[in-house]
Amino acid sequence: MKTLLLTLVAALLLPLPALAQDFPVTVQDGLGRSVTLPAPAERVVATDEWAVYDLLAMGFEPVGGMVAPSPPQLADETAAEAVFRLRGVTVDPAFQRVNRSDWSIDYELVAALDPDLIVGVYAEDIPVAEQIAPSFNTTIQDADGRDHLDRVAAQFLAVAALVGRTEAAEALVAQVQNRMAAYERLAPGDRTVMLLSTDGVSEMAVLGRGNLSCQLWDQVGGCATEGPDNTRWTTMTVEGILSIDPDVILILPPCFGGDCEGPNGEALAALDAQPLWGELSAVQNGRVHVLPYDVRAFTISSLAGFFDTTLPLIYPETFPTPLTDDQVQEILASEN
């Protein structure tokens, strides 16, 4: 079990071609397309929300990007202000949100920002995006729909090369590698965890092993789910969840920032009212937690937060608080 995680962690540091800071530079995106820039990109738009956070993590300020639609309870803030505040990051006030309320990208707005690189472009949008600027796809899935950690690292470093941030990106990859290894070393490995969405009550969406988050939980205990290894989400009833009976249940926030008033709060209350729900071990042991926001592992910038948020919920006795950088170094320096 732990050997696989160490293998995945080691994949983060595999040598990657074409990452030197000499320009022109050519890298491959998530679709295997070659993307070439004659000079470091200076005006970048990220049309995927997690690409925004990756750019910020490597010390690069995008001029615009995808941001979650502003929720009603935070209507006094712009969408960007609200989301970035809750995630603990800051951006230049001139940053422009480029997605509509239905999450689709407004490419007229993207073009108006005059980018020299567009990152996180969905496959179906590449023909449109390429008319504006060189475009980079950040798909981390294989043809069967299963996420791969080595693809996460490769694309992060490729984007860093395009914006001239290779050194900073490599340092962050190493930091994430160490943090993952430290958590893996201390985790007891005796609890299963299930992540579900409460969009419905009679049936709920449960995270599958096609998702990187589920794969990583498998290495520190177990991801409680069903379906083949490339299943991204599966639909289950409370009866089905009870048949698996996970030790810990994590719930994606049914409302923005954990503010569960209104219809979404009613959905949670309806879930609690179901008789079978109360029979779950996680419910009886007080191990059901609504996450503050979507902390799933998508990108390099999300991996540290993924472990820092979920491991203290799964093993609070071992991790009463997230590991500090000093603790990570002490753990890695200690003998097994």
N, C-alpha and C positions, 0 to 999 in steps of 0.2 A: 504493500500500500504506500509506504513512505518513499520507497525507491522510485516510484513513478513521479512523485512530486519533485524529487531531487533531479530527475531526468528533465522534467519540464523547466525547472529553475535553470538548469545548466543550458537549456536551449536559448535562454535570454541572452547569453553571452557568446553564441556562435558567431564566428567572423562573418561579416556580410560584405559583399562586393560594392564597389562604387560609392563609398561613404566618405571619401576624402573631401576636404574643403577646397580643393582646387576646382575651378570652374573652366569650362562647362562641366556639369555633372549629370549623369544619367542613372536613374534608379527604376526599379520595378514596383508597380502598385499592386493592390490586392487582386487585381484581375490578370496580372502578369504583363500588363502594358508597360512599355518604356516611356518614362517621363524625363525630358531633358530641359535643363535651364542653363542659359549662358552665364548667369550671375545669380547670387542669392536673392530669393524672393523678398520683397519688402512690403508689398501690400497683399496680404493673404486673407481670403474668405474661407471659412470652414462651414460647409453645408451639412455637416453632421455634428450633433451637440458634443459628442465626446472628443471630436477632433479639436474643438475649441479648447477644452481642458488640457489636451496633450500639448498644444502650442503654448499655452500659458505656462505649463509645467517646465518646458524647456527654455523659458525666458523670452518667448516671442509673443508680441501683441498682435492678434489678428485685427483687421479693420472692421470685420463683421462676421456673423456666423449664426448658426441655428441656436435658438434658446427656447426653452419650454414656454408655452403660452402663459401669460400672466393670469393667475387665479383670482377669483372674485375677492377673496379675503385679503389680497395684497394689491388691490386695485389702485392704491395711492402710490405704488411704485411701478416703474416700467418693468417689463418682463425680465430684461437683462439684470436690472438692479436687484430684483427679488431673488432670482435664481442664483446669481453669483454670491449674494449675501448669505444665502442659506448653505451654499457649498464652501463658504469661507475663502473666496477668491475675489480679487479686484481686477477691473479692466479699465482701460482708458474711457473716459466719458463719451468720447466720439464713437465708440463701438456701436455698430448698427445690427440689429436683429434682421435676418433676411428670410425668415420663414413666416408663413401665414398662420392663422389660428388652427388650421387643420394640419399643420406641420409641413405642408408642401413648400418648396422653395420658390421665392419670387426672383426669378433670374433677371428681370429688369432692374430690380434693386441691386442685385449682385453686380450687374454690368455698370451701374451708376457709381459703384465704389471703385471702379477702375483697378481690379486686382491684377497682379502678375502671376498668381497661382491660386487655384481653388482646390481645397483639400476636403476629403470626405464625400466626394461626389458619388451618388448612387449610380449603379451600372446603367439604368435606364435614362439617367439625366446627362450622361457623358456627351452625347452629340450636341446638346444645347450648351453645356458648360464649356466645351472645347472651342466654341465660337467666340467665347469671351476671353479665356486664358487657359494655359496648360492646366490639366485637371488630374487629380490623384484620387483613386478609389481606395478605401481603407477596409475592404471586406476581410474578415479574419476567419471565414468559414471555408471548408473544402466543398467539393461538388455535392457531397451528401448533406451539407448543412451543419457540420460539426465544427465548433470553434477550435482554434489551435493557438497555444501560447507562443510558439515560435513565430507565428505570423504577426501576432501582436507586437513583439519586439522588433521584427524586421521592418514593419511599416512605420513604427515610431522612429526608428533610426533613419529610414529612408526620407521621411518628411523633414527630419532634423537636417539631413544633408542638403535638402532643397532650400532651406532657410538659413543655412550657415550656423547651425547650433549643434553640430555633432558632438563636440566635447561635453556640453551640458547634458545632452541626451544620454550619452554613454554613462555619465556619472549617475544620472537618475535610474537607469537600468540596473546598475550595480547596487544602488541603494535599495531598490525594490527587490532584487535578488536576495540581498542579505535579510531584509525584513521578512520575506516569505520563508526563508530557511529557518529563521529564529522561531517564528510561530510554529512551523512544522515540527521543530525539535521539541518544543515544550508541550504541544497539544496532546492530551491523554489519548485521543483517538477512539473514544468509546461512546460517542454520541452521534446520532444521525440527525440531520437537519433538513427541513422542507421549506422551500420558499413558494408562497402562493400569492395570488392576486384575489382581492375580494370584489372584483367587478360584478360577480354574481354570488348568490348564496346557496342555491340548490346545487349548482355546479361551479367549480372554481378552477382557474388556470394554475397549474403546478409546474414549476421549472423542471426541465428535462436535462439529461446528460449531454445533449448537444451544446448546451451553454457552458462557457468556461467556468462560471461560478460553481455550477454543480460538479464539474470535474475536480475543481480545487477542494471543495468540501469533501469529496470522496477520499482525499488524501489526509484529512485531519479528523476522520471519523466515518462519515458516510453521507451521501446525498440521498435523501428519501424521495423516491419518485418511481415512475414506471415507464415502460416503453423502451425501444432500442436506443443504442448509444448516440444516434444522431437526432433524437427527439429534442426539439427546442422547448416546446411547451406541450403539456398534456392536460386534458380536462378530467377532473375527478370530482366525485361526490364526497360528502362527509363520510359516508359509509366506506368508500374506497380509501380515504385518508386513514380511517380507523383501522382498516385491514393492514396498513403499513405501520401505523402508530409511531410516527417519528418522535424522537426525544425532544427536539426543539422545532418550533414553527416560527418562521420569520415571514412577515406580511409586508408586501410592497405598499407604500403609503397610498391609501384610497383617496387621499386628499393632500394637497400641496403642503409640504413642510410639516406634516404631522398634525395639521389643524383639522380635526375630524368632526366639525359641526356640520349640520345639514344632512342631505341625502346620503353622503358617504358614511357619516357617523351612524346613521340609521342602519346601513348595511352591516356594519360591524356589530351593532347591537342585535340585529336579526341573527347573525352568525352565533353569537353567544347564547341566544335563546334556543338554539337547536339542541334537543336532548343528547344526541350522539356526540355533539361537539364537546360536551362536558366529560365524556368518557375517554377522551384522548389523554395520553400520559403527559403530553406537553402542557395541556390545559391544567390538569390536576397538579402538576409540579411547578406551575407558574413560569413556564418557559415558552410563552407565546409573546412575541414582540413585534410591534408595528415599527418599521424602519423609518428614520427621519426623512429619507429620500431614497431614490433608487441607487443603491450602492453596489449593484452587480458589477462583476469584473468584465470590462469591455476593452480597456486600453491600459497602457503602462501607467498613465496618471491615475487611473481608478484602482489599480491593484493594491496600493498601500492602504487606501481608505477602505477597501473591501475587507481586508484582514483586520485593520484597526477597529472597524465597526462590528463585524460579525463574530470574530473569535471571542471577545469579551461577553457576548450574548450567549454563545454556545458553551463556553467554559469560563464562567465568571469566577470560579474558585481559583483557576490557574491564571487568568488574566482579568483581575479586578478593574484594571484600566488598560488602555492601549500601551504597547511597549514603547518606551522612549528610545531614541537613537543610542544612548549609552547602554541601555539594557540589551538592545540588539547586539551590540559589539561584545558585551560580556558573555552573552549566551553563545555566540559563535566562537568565542575564544576558549570557552570551557570545554572540558573533555566530555564525551558522551557518557 
